[in-house]
Structures are given as C-alpha cells and as structure tokens.
C-alpha cells in the first residue's frame, strides 16, 4: 500500500497479465481486437487479461477477482454467462449454427425484435454495429440520391468505416475526398443543424446521431430533428447501440416517442454474443430486398449475420428484459452507485474533480485536474487505485447482475482512490502516483 517515501506504490501487480499483454501485442495490432480494450487504456503494467467472468465479476489470469463495469464495452447488460441466454445458445449449437438457406430462427428473431421495437417495420441482422450503421448510411444515400452524411460531432463513435473514421485523428489511409462527404453538427443545437442542412441544400442524405448519451436531449430536440429531416428531405438515423435496452427495451425512440427512419441496435441485444440490427421503415428497408422495382441496394450480406445461436441469445435477452424488468433494475443500480460515488468524492474533497455523469443506466465519469480540465494523468491515478481495490471500471456502466454488496465495495474503492486523488491535487502534480506512463485516448494520430 502507499507509504510516505513511495507515494506511487500500490500493493498490486499483474505478472501473468503483463506477460499475456506482451504476447497479445506481438501478434495482434494494438494488443486487442477493439482499441478501447487496449492496454494503453490502463495504467502501465496494470492492464488485466481476463480469464473468465460470471455475473458482475471477472477474474484475471493472475487470479484476481474484480467487480466489473462497462462489461464488454456495454454489451453485457445482464451479467456474464446469464443462464437463460447461455441455455438458449446451447440449444441452438446442438442443432447447427449456419446453413446454406435461412433458418426458422431468423424469422422468429425478426418477429421478436419488431415486437420489442414496434417503431420499426423491417429488420436485418448483422454481427457488429459498424456494419449496421454503414448500411444505414448507404441506404440513405441510395434512397435520396445524395452524397453527404451529417453526423453528430459530440458522439464518439459510429463505425470503423471510412465515412466516419476519416473524421477522427486516426484518419490514415482514408482519402480526403471521402472525408469531405461527412459534415457534422453539435448535439442539442437545432439552429446549427438547420443552418448546416440549409447550407448544403439537397446534398445531405442523412442525419445520424445517438439520440441520447451522457446528457438528456433538450426538450423538443429530437422532435425538432425529425421535423428538420422531413423538411429537408433527408433520412433520420438513430444509432441505438448504447441506448437500445438501456434507455428502454425499445431504445431511446421508445422512451422519447420520436420515430427515426432507420435505427441501429447492438451491444446489449446479445448480452455479449455478436449480433446487431438495422431496422426501419419498410419502404426504405425493402430497397435492399427483392420486392421492389427500383435499383438494388447492397444493404447487408454477411456469412455469419444470422448464426442461430446469436439470434437465440438476442431472443433470450429480450425475454429476460420483459420478464425481469431489467431496464428498471439498471436505473436503480446506477442511481445507487452514482449517489455513493458522489458522496465518497465529496467526503474526500474532490467532488469537483471526480464527476459522475450520464443516465443512471449508462454512467461515465470525468477525472479533472486542478483547473477543472479533463486529465489522463488523474484518470490513470484513479484507475490504478480502483484496480488495486478490486474494481475494473473504465466507466461506471452497470449490469443487472450487480448487487448492493458489489456497489458498496465499489464505493469503498472509490473513496480510497479519492483520498489519493486529494493528495495529488494538494501536491499540484499527480505524477508520483501514476506508476508509469499515463493512459491515452483511443483516437490519436500517433501511437
């Protein structure tokens, strides 16, 4: 633990995880298959490599157990190895997972999804969110005959494809001509969005955004976007990868009552299994089908998009949400956690520096320096102490498998982290408490 002469000392090490990370980085670019899971997102030598998980807990290869938040980048909302989901998957695995023709599971999954999200009329499944959002963009361009995409600049991620990644600091390899076709607007600002749509006239194919994130939409905002899209003849797309199920079973559109033309779902839909969905108006979606007379749109066509076990997982997730009131539980757990973290931060005098934000079912936190600016150094200090306290929390996004004891344990770990945070603020320099290089943002131009 911390001693006066070595303020950065933490009685915690991960030798097997460190060795595994070396192997990962030697064979896999970035050391992980998602940049947000890279070891650069964690304090130096303290990036646990996971052995297994159950419920709200995970174990690393060094044998340490953690209370886990943001599981699977928000995809595991029921908890790891949920029995209803794993049983549904096992049943399908014994029957085969992929065939030369559609299986009956595909129509059953579509019927179930459209009953859960009644604002949509057709759905097509895929394996990841990027494919679904890019398909929405392609469909909007085909339907409108327009080239440009207007995306919300305040939302961090939409797709790995060029139309979005070209707008980030990691734009290497993407032609400027492609990037120029994507323009942006600020969240919550209808006049600015209207000005953008007016400026580009009949060039904007779609407006795409997350309907809500760490802030609630201003009153009338989503309805205003709906009206703007109609007036300017463009397609309104809601990216519901995060808001789907966490805001309501039918996503943010179900909660706020504003119907997009197209929407994309994923993450919580499969509770960790690979399944995503593009859903929307029949007249749009059918342009990627066989029952229309216009030009064909290559909408989504994936070898593994309709694997039976993943679709069975999705149906089991929807059943569990309906039967167990999961969305309500996520909000209740998140509210308890947020209150505890805020109280712990206030008790240590860092309430203005460790700040919890977001909807209770989707909490994130900010780590701010002496001047109130976001700080990767202070984030490193905070993460380091949480890890040593048995909490793996790149965010505070809850799963339904958490219980009161888990949250109490988390708040205790936060209090310990905040005590060190206060010392660093008083010293005016967090460096002695980092134990190595600071964590880094995902989107940066240089490694």
N, C-alpha and C positions, 0 to 999 in steps of 0.2 A: 504494500500500500504506500501512499505518499509519505515521504519523510522530508524534514526541513531542508536537508542538503541536496536532495534529488527530487525536486518538485515534479518532474515528469514521470517518476517511477509509478508503474501500475503492476500489482502482483498478478500478472496475467500474461500468458504467452500462448502462441498457437504454432508450435514447431511443425506438426504434421500438415496443418493448413498452409503454412509457408511453403513447405516442400511441394504440396499439391499445386499451389499457385505457380510455382516455378515450372512445373510440368505443363500446366494449362497454357501459360504464356509462350512456352516453347513450341506448342503445337497448334494453338488456336489464336488467331489475331485478336488482340485485346484481352485474351485470357478468359473470355466468356462469350456466350452466344448472344448476349444482349449487353450493350455498352453500359447500361445503368447497373449491371451486376459486376462490373469490372473491379479489380482490387484497387484501382486508383480512386474509387468512390469511398474507400475506407482508410482508416489510419494505417500508416506503414507497418507491415508485419502483423496487422490485426484484422485481416480480411478472412473470416471463417469460411471454410469449404464445407458444405453441408453433407452429412451422412444420410439423414432421414428426418422425417417430420411426422408428427401426429397431433391433430387438433391445433392448438395455438402455439405449440412448441416445436422447435427444431434442435437437432443435435449436430455438432460439427465433428469432423474426423478426429479431433483431439479429445472427444468425449464430453465436451461442454454442452449444457442444455441452455437454451435461450427462450424467453418469451419473444415471439416474432410478430413484427408489424409490417404492413405492406406486402404480405405474402405473395410471392410470385408476381411482383410488380402489380399488386392489387387484384390478381386473378383468383386467388384462393380465398374467397369470402366466407365459405362455410367452415374452413379449417382443413388441415391436411388429412387425407385418407378418410373423408367422410363416409360412413358406412353405406348410406343409401346410394351415393354416387359410385363408390367402388363396386358395390354389388351389381348395379346396373351395367357397369363396364364389363365385369367378369362374365355376365350372362351373354353379352354380345361377342366377347372374344372366343367363346366356345363355339360360336356359330359362323365364324369368319368375319373379317373386318372390311374387305374391299372386293368388289366384283366387277365384271365387265358391263353390267347394267345396274340401274338404280335398285336399291333395296326398299322394302316397305318402310323401314325405319326412317328413310328420308322424308317421305310424305307425312309420317306421324310426327316427326320432329318439326316439320314446317307448320303443320296444323297446331301443334302445341305452342310454338313460338308466336304465331299470329294471334292465337287466343290470349297470350300474355301481353303482346304489343298490338292491341287492336287498331291503332292508328295507321298501321301498315297493311297493305293488301297482298303483297308477294314478298318472298324472302329467298335468298340464295346463300348457302353456307360456304365458308372457306376455313382456312386454318389460322390466319393471323389478321390483325387489324389493318396492317398496311395494304394488303390486297383488297380488303373490303372498301377502304376509303379511296384508294386509287380507282377502283371500279366505279365508285360513285362519281368521281371527277370525270372519268371517261364517258360515262353515261350522260352526264350533264352537258358535256361538250358536244356529244352526238345529237342530243335532243334539241339543243339550242343553236347548233352550228356556230358557236362562239369559242374563241381560243383561251380566254383568260380565266384564271381562278382567283377569287378573293378569299383569303383566309384570315382568321383572327390572329393578329400578331402577339396577343397576350397568352396564347395557349402553346405549350412547349413542344408538342409532337403530334403529327398526323400520319406520317408514312415514311418508310425508308426510300420511297421512290423519288425520282428527280424533281418532280414538280414541287415537293416540299423541301427535301434536303438541300436543294440549291439555295434556299433562303437562309440556311444556317451557316455558322462558321466552318462547318465540315463540308464545304461545297466542292472539294477537289474532285475532278473527274466529271463534273456536270457542266455542259455547255451554257454559256451566258444566255444564248437565245432561249433556252428552256426556262431558266430562272426568270427572265424578263416577262414571261407569261403569267407569273404569280405575283399578285399585289396583295396588300394587307390593310386591315382596318383595326382600330382599337376596340376592345370589348366594352360594351355598355354605352357606346357613343353613337347614337343613331344619326345625328347630323354629319359626323365624319364619314360614316358609311354611305349615307346618301350622297355626299359630295364625291366619294370615290366612284359610286355607280354612275353618277351623272357625268363625271369626267371621262370615263371610259365608254360611255354610251352603250352601244349594243355589242361590246366586246366581252362582257363578263358572263361566263357560262353558269357559275355557281358561287354561292356564298357558303363557306364551310367553317364551322366552329364547334367547340364544345359548348353545349347550351348553358352549362354552369361548371364552375371549378371550385377554387378556394374562396370565391365570393358568390353571393346570391345574385342572380340577374336583377338589375334595377326594375322597378315596377313598369310594366308595359314594354320592356325592352324586346323580349322575344316576339311578342305580338307585333311590335314595330318592325322587326326584321322580316317577319312574314309578309307584312304589307309592302315593304320596300322591294322584296324579291318579286312579289306579284306585279308591282307597278313597273319594275324594270325588266321583267321577263326572264329572270334567271332562276335557277334551281336552288332551293334552300336545303342544305345538308347539315344534319346534326351528327357530330361524332359522339356517340354514346358509349364509347369503350369503357369509360370510367363511371359515368352517371347511370348507365344501364344497371339495374338491380340495386345499386347503392342509393339512388335517389328514390326510386320506386321500382316495382317489378317491371313496369313499362318504361322505365327510364325517366329522364327529365321531361320528355314530352308528355308522359303520363301524369307527372306531378303538376306541371305548369299549364297544361292544356293547350299547348301550341303545337300544331302538327307540321312537321317538315315534309318536304317532297321525298327525301331519301334520308335514311339514318343507318348508322353502322354500330354494331354491338360486338362485344368480345369479352375478354378478361373474365369477369365473374360468371359469364354464361356457361363456362365449362368447369369451374372450380379447379383450374389448373390444367385440364385437358385442352388440347388445341382445337378450338372451334370459334369461329367468328361468323358474323352475319351482315349482309347488306339487305335492307328492307325498304319498302316504299310503295309509292303509287303504282297501280297496275299498268297504267298507260306508259309510264317510264320503264319500269322493270321489264315489261313484255318486249321492249326493243332489243333486249338481249336473249329473247326466246324464239319460238318457232311460229307463233300465231299472230303475225303482223305482216304487212306488205311493204314496209319501208326497208332502208338499209340495215343490215345486221350489225349489231354491236357485240364485239367480243367482250362480254361482260365479266364473267368469272368462269374459268375452266381449270379445275385443279384435280390432279390424280387422287389426292388424299382429302379433298374437301368434304367428302361425305362418309368418312370412315364411320362405321356403325357404332363403335364403342364411344367415340367422341360425341356423336349425336345422342346416344343413350345417356351420357354424362350430362349433356345440356338439359335433356328432359327431366332427369333426376334432380338437377339443380332447381328447375322451375317448380317441380313438385314440392321440394323442401321449402322453398321460399313461401309458397302458398300455405302449406300446412303448418309451418313453424313460425310464421311472422318474422322472417329473417331481417327484412329491411328495418322494421321497428327495433329489433334487438341490436342491430348495428348502430342505430342512432342512440339508443340507451347506453350502450357500452362506450361509445365515443364521447358522449356527454360526460360520463363519469370520469373517463380518462382526461379529457380536456380540463375539467374542474380541478382534478388532482394535480396535473402538471402546472397549471397556473398558480395554484396555491403553493406548491413547492418552490416555484420560481420566485414568487413574491416573498416567501419566507426567507429566502437566501439573498434577497435584494437584487434580483436580476430579471424582474418581470418585464422590464423594458428591453431586454436583450434576448431572452428565450421566449419566443412568441408563438403560441399555437393558433393556427388559422384553419379555416375551412368548415365545411359542413361536418357535423358530428360523425357521419359515416365515412368521412374521407379527410381526416385531419392531416395536415402537414405542419412543420414548424420552421421558424426562421431563427438563425443564430446571428445576432447583431453585435458589432464591435462597440467601442467606447463612444463613437459618434453616431451610433444607430444605423450603420451601414451593414449590409449582408457580408458575412465574413466566412471564408472557407477555413481559416485558421481556427476560429471559435467553433465552427461545425466539427472540425477534427477533434478538438478537446472534448466536446460534448459526446460525440460518437464513441470516443475512446473510453470514457467513463461509463457509458451505458453498456458497452460490450463487457467491460470488467464486472459490471453488476448483473450480467446475465440477461441483457435486453438487446435484441437485434432490431434496430429501429431507424432505417433511413428515412422513415416517415412515422406518423402515428396512425396510419390507416388500419382500422381494426378488422378482425374476423369474428364471426359469430361463435367461434369455439373458445374465445376468451371467457374467463370468469372473474369474479370480484378479486380473488386472490392474485390472479395474474396482474390485474390493474394495480392493486396495492403494491405488489412487488415492483412494478414499473415505476410508480410514483416515488417509491423509496430510492430506486436507482437514479431517477431524475433529480431528486433532492441532493444526492451525493454529487452528481455531475454539476449541479448548480452551485454547490459550495466551492468547488474548484473554479468554476466559471467566475465567481465573485472575486477570488484571489487573483485571477488573471486580469480581470478588469482593474482591480486596485493597483496591480503592478504596471498596467498600461501596455502589457506585452504578453500574449498567450504562448509565445514560442517555447518557454521552458516546459510547458505542459503538453506539447504535441507528440513527443517521442519520435519525431521524424518529419518527413515532408507533409504538407497539408493535403487534404483531399482536393480533388479537382472537379470542375464542371464537366459534364458529359460533352457538351458542344463547345469545342475549342479547336483552333486551326492547327495547333502543333501538339504532338504527343507529350 
